[in-house]
Amino acid sequence: MPNIPHSRLSFGKPFAQAAQQVIQSGFLAQGDVTTALTHTLQTQLSGQAVLAVDSGTSALMLAIRALSKGKKGARVGIPAYACASLLFAVKNAGATPVFMDCTTNLTLDAEQAHTTTKDLDILVLVHPFGMIEPLVREQFNCPVIEDIAQSAGAIWQGKAVGTFTDVCIGSLYATKPWGGAYGGFISSKHVDLIQSVTKMTNPDQADLQQDYVGHHQLSNIHAAVAQVRLSRADAEQQQRQTWTNRYHALLNNDAVTPICGIQGNHFRYIIRSEKTAADVIQTLQQQGINAMRPVQQPLHHATPDTNCPQADKAWQYCVSLPLLHDMNEQEFSLLSQGLATCFKP
Ligand SMILES: Cc1ncc(COP(=O)(O)O)c(C=O)c1O
């Protein structure tokens, strides 16, 4: 039986050539290829200053460190229904996570966000699963980090995501819209912020009095692969949009609700139904369809007695279906049959 993966990476000849060129140059670590990628990212992010780093998690940790300016235990608001990297970035920055609940659309609850931010030092707003988090347009009492790991490339209200708030972070991990192998980036219109983050990324050149420095530079070899992926990102996004429209037509019934917030990048196709996610995933997997939970575990479970009921419900009932840019008709027909079996009246 054919097997439809949740993510499928198609790294062909141009990727191999780009990596080979770096190997032949003899400069696999820092160098010109990373600088060239930085310029590409800068163009994508409307000319903001950019620093490429080793992962999205490091990018977030470094941005929190720079914005909290050494304040121990700084309170950082993060969505409860999000990737675990957010929680660990906060912890690794020596800060304290404050969990924020979502709505049924999986973006943040605006009222709770405005109330909670009165006591926050930093707020992290994630554009989740390719959708837009509209709160990025609003004013808060603390610095805001816009996380574009899952929505990079999206344009909203004529602006690129990542350019709405004080600073943005993104991921260059393979499965992400701008992914190569591993990597991440920080971007801001405040050049001094990027400079202070840069000082934390190279121990060999660091001021020994600094509280924190680690090896966080993005290597030439990783940058080379990400650069090729970026050159295809728009085309892949359009292809995923086509499959998204096909899913919408297919799931136009009462049994399933597609999560349709403000669409940005069509990175994931997420559904909610009355059946539990565990049941849906098992039924689809039996038919060779690798659906997954959009989030492996709600983050507020890290702290006892924290309540985020909508995040818990999302974990229980939401499922991410394969949304592959290079999906074919045979695969889509298998998906259609699988969904029909799963949600038959
Ligand atoms: C929303 C979000 N932010 C940040 C990250 C961290 O990125 P990386 O995997 O490059 O460390 C992820 C990773 O899955 C993510 O989904």
The ligand as a Tripos MOL2 file, in Angstrom:
@<TRIPOS>MOLECULE
LIG
   16    16     1     0     0
SMALL
NO_CHARGES

@<TRIPOS>ATOM
      1 C1          6.6730   27.8930   15.9270 C.3       1 LIG1
      2 C2          8.0860   27.3800   16.0860 C.ar      1 LIG1
      3 N1          9.0320   28.2080   16.5700 N.ar      1 LIG1
      4 C3         10.3010   27.7990   16.7110 C.ar      1 LIG1
      5 C4         10.7010   26.5150   16.3760 C.ar      1 LIG1
      6 C5         12.1070   26.0880   16.5810 C.3       1 LIG1
      7 O1         12.8050   25.9070   15.3710 O.3       1 LIG1
      8 P1         14.0240   24.8860   15.2110 P.3       1 LIG1
      9 O2         13.4500   23.5150   14.9960 O.co2     1 LIG1
     10 O3         14.7820   25.3850   14.0210 O.co2     1 LIG1
     11 O4         14.8460   24.9510   16.4590 O.co2     1 LIG1
     12 C6          9.7470   25.6300   15.8580 C.ar      1 LIG1
     13 C7         10.1500   24.2520   15.5060 C.2       1 LIG1
     14 O5          9.4130   23.3760   15.2460 O.2       1 LIG1
     15 C8          8.4070   26.0690   15.7180 C.ar      1 LIG1
     16 O6          7.4550   25.2550   15.2280 O.3       1 LIG1
@<TRIPOS>BOND
     1     1     2 1
     2     2     3 ar
     3     2    15 ar
     4     3     4 ar
     5     4     5 ar
     6     5     6 1
     7     5    12 ar
     8     6     7 1
     9     7     8 1
    10     8     9 2
    11     8    10 1
    12     8    11 1
    13    12    13 1
    14    12    15 ar
    15    13    14 2
    16    15    16 1
@<TRIPOS>SUBSTRUCTURE
     1 LIG1         1 GROUP 0 **** ****
